[in-house]
Amino acid sequence: MAILTDILNRYLGANAGAASGQLADDFSHVAQNVSPDVLSKGLSAALGSDQTPAVGQMVSQMFGASTPEQRAAMLNQLSAALGPAGASVLGGLLGQSSAASGATPTISADQASQISPQQVQAAVTQAQQHNPGIVDTLSGFYAQHPGLVKTLGGAALAIALGKISEHMKSA
């Protein structure tokens, strides 16, 4: 626990410019030692920060690094969070018209493999317009897959670690 505390103290109040050379290792250690809920709060801060790229861009980057199964799981979670709007967003990704059936499609790993990161970026941007809280949903998903988060780079990791540190200090 002392190692975790030492790491988090480095990022307490940190901004994107405070990233250290061991940021990815620090993030990995923290991700293994905090609850998914706490990790999700840090990721939500990073995804929603004005110091990082737009959420659609960051999600598309993680999507590109994902396995087909992770891609499908993320898209299906996105769909579930959007409800009826998910049918339109995901139906568009699949080249299907879902308006007639009204059903939200379930995306398989094979289908997810056919969707490009650029399509995901556009879909997440559209989804965020329907439901700004989608950032929290996506953060929850990526808290379960922290290895993908490391692909985001220093600014996002530093912000996430800073938020986790704040949360741990106030808990």
Rosetta silent file (secondary structure, phi, psi, omega in degrees, C-alpha in Angstrom):
SEQUENCE: MAILTDILNRYLGANAGAASGQLADDFSHVAQNVSPDVLSKGLSAALGSDQTPAVGQMVSQMFGASTPEQRAAMLNQLSAALGPAGASVLGGLLGQSSAASGATPTISADQASQISPQQVQAAVTQAQQHNPGIVDTLSGFYAQHPGLVKTLGGAALAIALGKISEHMKSA
SCORE:     score description
SCORE:     0.000 S_00000001
   1 L     0.000  -31.534  179.489    0.000    0.000    0.000 S_00000001
   2 H   -62.678  -37.213  178.846    2.947    2.347    0.658 S_00000001
   3 H   -64.906  -44.136  178.376    4.018    2.042   -2.983 S_00000001
   4 H   -59.475  -45.765  179.369    0.509    2.930   -4.142 S_00000001
   5 H   -61.214  -43.563  178.232    0.453    5.943   -1.818 S_00000001
   6 H   -60.390  -44.822  179.169    3.866    7.094   -3.069 S_00000001
   7 H   -61.773  -50.467 -176.665    2.744    6.827   -6.688 S_00000001
   8 H   -63.699  -34.120  177.825   -0.512    8.653   -6.095 S_00000001
   9 H   -62.514  -30.494  178.341    1.235   11.430   -4.168 S_00000001
  10 H   -64.892  -26.849 -173.680    3.312   12.150   -7.297 S_00000001
  11 H  -108.099   -0.192  179.320    0.120   12.909   -9.233 S_00000001
  12 L   -63.175  118.563 -178.973   -1.912   14.720   -6.601 S_00000001
  13 L    73.911    9.921 -177.255   -2.855   18.001   -8.229 S_00000001
  14 L   -71.499  151.882  171.396   -0.781   17.057  -11.278 S_00000001
  15 L  -115.368 -179.810 -175.089   -1.517   18.426  -14.700 S_00000001
  16 H   -59.145  -29.487 -178.769   -0.674   16.994  -18.092 S_00000001
  17 H   -75.950   -8.715 -176.351    2.771   18.593  -18.043 S_00000001
  18 H   -92.349    9.803 -176.676    3.745   16.749  -14.870 S_00000001
  19 L   -62.585  135.044  179.279    3.917   13.356  -16.531 S_00000001
  20 L   -97.452  168.137  178.936    6.929   11.331  -15.523 S_00000001
  21 L   -66.342  -17.575 -178.413    8.923    8.872  -17.580 S_00000001
  22 L  -105.863   23.508 -175.550    7.405    6.021  -15.611 S_00000001
  23 H   -56.363  -46.733 -178.388    3.807    7.090  -16.149 S_00000001
  24 H   -63.251  -41.294  177.552    2.655    3.900  -17.880 S_00000001
  25 H   -65.604  -41.765  178.070    4.177    1.725  -15.139 S_00000001
  26 H   -60.692  -45.017  179.997    2.640    3.930  -12.452 S_00000001
  27 H   -61.208  -44.048  179.321   -0.755    3.682  -14.125 S_00000001
  28 H   -59.226  -44.643 -179.514   -0.482   -0.115  -14.366 S_00000001
  29 H   -63.345  -45.402  179.713    0.393   -0.389  -10.675 S_00000001
  30 H   -64.168  -44.947 -178.343   -2.482    1.879   -9.639 S_00000001
  31 H   -59.003  -32.026  179.697   -4.964    0.111  -11.940 S_00000001
  32 H   -79.506  -14.970 -171.376   -4.101   -3.217  -10.271 S_00000001
  33 H  -120.320    5.208  174.259   -4.507   -1.808   -6.769 S_00000001
  34 L  -120.805  162.517  179.888   -7.632    0.347   -6.807 S_00000001
  35 L   -70.096  153.955  176.579  -11.248   -0.647   -7.302 S_00000001
  36 H   -57.155  -31.671  178.937  -12.734   -0.492  -10.808 S_00000001
  37 H   -64.994  -44.866  179.091  -15.060    2.264   -9.527 S_00000001
  38 H   -66.570  -42.564  178.013  -12.146    4.458   -8.449 S_00000001
  39 H   -61.342  -41.330  178.717  -10.292    3.722  -11.686 S_00000001
  40 H   -59.886  -40.628  178.407  -13.431    4.613  -13.644 S_00000001
  41 H   -62.058  -41.193  177.455  -13.608    8.026  -11.937 S_00000001
  42 H   -65.443  -41.546  179.463  -10.029    8.743  -12.980 S_00000001
  43 H   -66.554  -38.742  178.604  -10.687    7.636  -16.540 S_00000001
  44 H   -60.781  -41.362  177.746  -13.829    9.749  -16.720 S_00000001
  45 H   -63.013  -40.950  179.991  -11.782   12.805  -15.722 S_00000001
  46 H   -67.942  -44.314 -178.672   -9.207   12.018  -18.421 S_00000001
  47 H   -67.380  -30.197 -177.786  -11.791   11.389  -21.139 S_00000001
  48 L   -96.369    2.997 -175.130  -13.668   14.567  -20.283 S_00000001
  49 L   -76.373  147.148  173.497  -10.645   16.824  -19.820 S_00000001
  50 L   -81.718   -0.307  177.368   -9.929   19.827  -22.003 S_00000001
  51 L   -95.499   -0.097  179.668   -6.235   18.837  -21.743 S_00000001
  52 L  -123.701  163.928  176.059   -6.804   15.653  -23.756 S_00000001
  53 L   -60.111  169.250  178.660   -8.201   15.011  -27.238 S_00000001
  54 L   -58.641  150.200 -176.402  -11.960   14.670  -27.710 S_00000001
  55 H   -57.037  -40.328  179.100  -13.522   11.573  -26.165 S_00000001
  56 H   -59.390  -40.280  179.537  -14.373   10.131  -29.588 S_00000001
  57 H   -66.909  -42.614 -179.003  -10.742   10.369  -30.644 S_00000001
  58 H   -68.893  -40.608  178.937   -9.467    8.707  -27.463 S_00000001
  59 H   -65.464  -38.882  178.833  -12.048    5.913  -27.613 S_00000001
  60 H   -64.260  -34.160  177.325  -11.213    5.277  -31.269 S_00000001
  61 H   -65.422  -44.925  178.870   -7.542    4.973  -30.288 S_00000001
  62 H   -68.820  -36.240  177.406   -8.352    2.396  -27.597 S_00000001
  63 H   -59.701  -42.599  179.361  -10.753    0.649  -29.978 S_00000001
  64 H   -62.481  -27.804 -179.956   -7.923    0.299  -32.493 S_00000001
  65 L   -92.393   -0.564 -174.881   -5.798   -1.434  -29.840 S_00000001
  66 L   -86.575  156.573  170.510   -8.620   -3.759  -28.735 S_00000001
  67 L   -74.455  162.112  176.548   -9.251   -7.399  -29.546 S_00000001
  68 H   -56.155  -36.344  179.588  -12.386   -8.147  -31.591 S_00000001
  69 H   -67.484  -41.497  177.167  -14.076   -9.368  -28.397 S_00000001
  70 H   -65.761  -38.800  178.080  -13.209   -6.149  -26.536 S_00000001
  71 H   -60.697  -47.892 -179.670  -14.439   -4.119  -29.503 S_00000001
  72 H   -62.574  -43.404 -179.617  -17.763   -5.944  -29.522 S_00000001
  73 H   -61.947  -42.627  179.432  -18.159   -5.629  -25.754 S_00000001
  74 H   -64.266  -45.717 -178.937  -17.491   -1.874  -25.855 S_00000001
  75 H   -64.578  -38.870  178.443  -19.912   -1.320  -28.725 S_00000001
  76 H   -68.977  -35.472  176.361  -22.619   -3.384  -27.056 S_00000001
  77 H   -68.167  -39.771  175.981  -22.163   -1.486  -23.787 S_00000001
  78 H   -59.848  -45.696  179.130  -22.361    1.784  -25.716 S_00000001
  79 H   -60.390  -46.273 -179.687  -25.547    0.581  -27.371 S_00000001
  80 H   -62.739  -39.474 -179.242  -27.134   -0.435  -24.079 S_00000001
  81 H   -67.973  -31.518 -178.342  -26.275    2.913  -22.486 S_00000001
  82 H   -82.611  -18.072 -178.472  -27.829    4.832  -25.363 S_00000001
  83 L    64.421 -136.745 -177.641  -31.079    2.851  -25.371 S_00000001
  84 H   -57.323  -31.730  177.837  -33.205    3.561  -28.466 S_00000001
  85 H   -65.807  -25.773  178.808  -30.604    6.029  -29.775 S_00000001
  86 H   -63.280  -32.765  178.491  -28.137    3.128  -29.772 S_00000001
  87 H   -61.225  -42.227  179.648  -30.076    1.415  -32.518 S_00000001
  88 H   -68.851  -47.595 -177.161  -29.494    4.368  -34.810 S_00000001
  89 H   -63.950  -51.398 -176.580  -25.839    4.863  -33.900 S_00000001
  90 H   -76.389  -32.808  174.723  -24.821    1.203  -34.056 S_00000001
  91 H   -59.207  -38.108  177.195  -27.111    0.356  -36.934 S_00000001
  92 H   -64.677  -37.309  177.707  -25.256    3.017  -38.897 S_00000001
  93 H   -64.818  -35.186 -176.938  -21.930    1.410  -38.048 S_00000001
  94 H   -89.305   -2.477 -178.146  -23.187   -1.912  -39.305 S_00000001
  95 L    72.103   26.642 -178.808  -24.765   -0.430  -42.421 S_00000001
  96 L  -113.808  148.878  171.192  -28.194   -1.504  -41.203 S_00000001
  97 L   -94.520  113.404 -178.380  -31.357    0.451  -40.906 S_00000001
  98 L   -99.040   -1.942 -177.203  -32.622   -0.232  -37.432 S_00000001
  99 L   -63.146  -35.865 -176.774  -35.438    2.289  -37.604 S_00000001
 100 L   -67.317  -44.513 -176.479  -37.866   -0.287  -38.948 S_00000001
 101 L   -85.024  -27.805 -177.145  -37.339   -2.859  -36.222 S_00000001
 102 L    73.018    0.224 -177.720  -36.594   -0.438  -33.402 S_00000001
 103 L   -86.650  142.266  174.725  -34.288   -3.099  -31.969 S_00000001
 104 L   -81.492  123.519 -177.855  -30.837   -2.273  -30.729 S_00000001
 105 L   -69.534  149.653  171.308  -28.421   -4.512  -32.619 S_00000001
 106 L  -102.537  127.400 -175.676  -26.041   -6.806  -30.801 S_00000001
 107 L   -98.057  128.427  177.841  -22.618   -6.658  -32.359 S_00000001
 108 L   -85.611  167.483  176.830  -20.546   -9.816  -32.614 S_00000001
 109 H   -61.257  -37.130  178.288  -16.757   -9.948  -32.508 S_00000001
 110 H   -63.989  -44.085  178.442  -16.768  -10.651  -36.260 S_00000001
 111 H   -65.455  -41.815 -179.366  -18.905   -7.574  -36.935 S_00000001
 112 H   -61.521  -31.427  178.907  -16.790   -5.448  -34.591 S_00000001
 113 H   -66.220  -21.326 -177.884  -13.695   -6.463  -36.585 S_00000001
 114 L   -90.312   -5.153 -177.244  -15.223   -4.815  -39.640 S_00000001
 115 L   -97.262  130.838 -177.133  -15.725   -1.448  -37.915 S_00000001
 116 L   -85.445  156.173  174.437  -12.895    1.056  -38.195 S_00000001
 117 H   -57.200  -34.211  178.693  -11.599    3.250  -35.384 S_00000001
 118 H   -65.156  -38.611  176.392  -12.680    6.278  -37.453 S_00000001
 119 H   -64.633  -38.998  178.735  -16.260    4.973  -37.531 S_00000001
 120 H   -65.212  -41.180  178.496  -16.129    4.507  -33.766 S_00000001
 121 H   -57.471  -47.274  179.432  -14.871    8.049  -33.319 S_00000001
 122 H   -64.514  -40.518 -179.112  -17.845    9.396  -35.263 S_00000001
 123 H   -66.125  -41.892  179.805  -20.273    7.106  -33.415 S_00000001
 124 H   -67.519  -38.707  177.172  -18.971    8.091  -29.970 S_00000001
 125 H   -61.618  -44.488  177.711  -19.138   11.772  -30.915 S_00000001
 126 H   -65.316  -42.598 -179.557  -22.749   11.273  -32.038 S_00000001
 127 H   -61.933  -39.070 -179.733  -23.546    9.210  -28.943 S_00000001
 128 H   -64.274  -30.877  176.599  -22.171   11.937  -26.689 S_00000001
 129 H   -67.787  -36.381  178.285  -24.620   14.385  -28.283 S_00000001
 130 H   -75.662  -34.797 -173.833  -27.514   12.058  -27.373 S_00000001
 131 L  -149.852   93.521 -179.520  -26.180   11.275  -23.909 S_00000001
 132 L   -58.154  -23.662  178.597  -23.342   13.330  -22.408 S_00000001
 133 L   -72.151   -0.311 -178.823  -23.120   10.760  -19.581 S_00000001
 134 H   -63.036  -24.526  177.645  -21.758    8.258  -22.074 S_00000001
 135 H   -59.439  -41.541  179.186  -18.256    9.261  -20.920 S_00000001
 136 H   -66.029  -38.630  177.829  -18.975    7.608  -17.560 S_00000001
 137 H   -62.802  -46.851 -179.642  -20.229    4.454  -19.296 S_00000001
 138 H   -65.649  -37.591  177.667  -17.125    4.255  -21.451 S_00000001
 139 H   -62.615  -40.602  177.249  -14.907    4.944  -18.430 S_00000001
 140 H   -61.480  -41.723  177.894  -16.539    2.049  -16.620 S_00000001
 141 H   -63.252  -49.325 -176.202  -15.832   -0.230  -19.557 S_00000001
 142 H   -72.334  -18.236  172.614  -12.203    0.837  -19.867 S_00000001
 143 H   -65.985  -25.479  176.520  -11.687    0.496  -16.097 S_00000001
 144 L   -82.725  -12.013 -177.730  -12.176   -3.220  -16.775 S_00000001
 145 L  -133.421   60.215 -173.216   -9.528   -3.058  -19.546 S_00000001
 146 H   -64.256  -21.119  177.042   -6.796   -0.747  -18.180 S_00000001
 147 H   -61.325  -32.046  178.524   -4.158   -2.083  -20.559 S_00000001
 148 H   -71.042  -31.790 -177.709   -5.975   -0.299  -23.381 S_00000001
 149 H   -64.055  -32.518 -178.793   -5.928    2.983  -21.474 S_00000001
 150 H   -61.083  -18.917  178.660   -2.130    3.018  -21.543 S_00000001
 151 H   -72.212  -12.029 -175.606   -2.343    3.616  -25.308 S_00000001
 152 H   -76.670  -21.392  177.964   -3.692    7.119  -24.635 S_00000001
 153 L    93.489 -178.705 -169.012   -0.363    8.565  -23.597 S_00000001
 154 H   -59.036  -48.742 -175.199    0.941   10.850  -20.905 S_00000001
 155 H   -59.970  -49.009 -178.385   -1.656   13.593  -20.591 S_00000001
 156 H   -64.138  -42.264 -179.788   -4.594   11.219  -20.174 S_00000001
 157 H   -65.582  -41.793  179.417   -2.708    8.945  -17.775 S_00000001
 158 H   -63.801  -41.655  178.682   -1.507   11.865  -15.642 S_00000001
 159 H   -64.745  -45.166  179.138   -5.031   13.289  -15.412 S_00000001
 160 H   -59.998  -46.570 -179.852   -6.483    9.889  -14.515 S_00000001
 161 H   -64.426  -37.580  177.436   -3.833    9.335  -11.843 S_00000001
 162 H   -62.777  -42.954  179.501   -4.380   12.830  -10.473 S_00000001
 163 H   -67.885  -40.899  177.645   -8.126   12.243  -10.139 S_00000001
 164 H   -61.760  -41.996  179.526   -7.582    8.826   -8.550 S_00000001
 165 H   -61.250  -45.641  177.772   -5.156   10.438   -6.114 S_00000001
 166 H   -59.255  -44.133 -178.653   -7.705   13.128   -5.199 S_00000001
 167 H   -63.004  -43.477 -178.220  -10.379   10.472   -4.703 S_00000001
 168 H   -67.071  -35.392  179.042   -8.139    8.332   -2.507 S_00000001
 169 H   -69.383  -32.988 -177.430   -7.137   11.336   -0.351 S_00000001
 170 H   -87.416  -11.263 -177.526  -10.775   12.326    0.195 S_00000001
 171 L   -79.677    0.000    0.000  -11.949    8.780    0.925 S_00000001
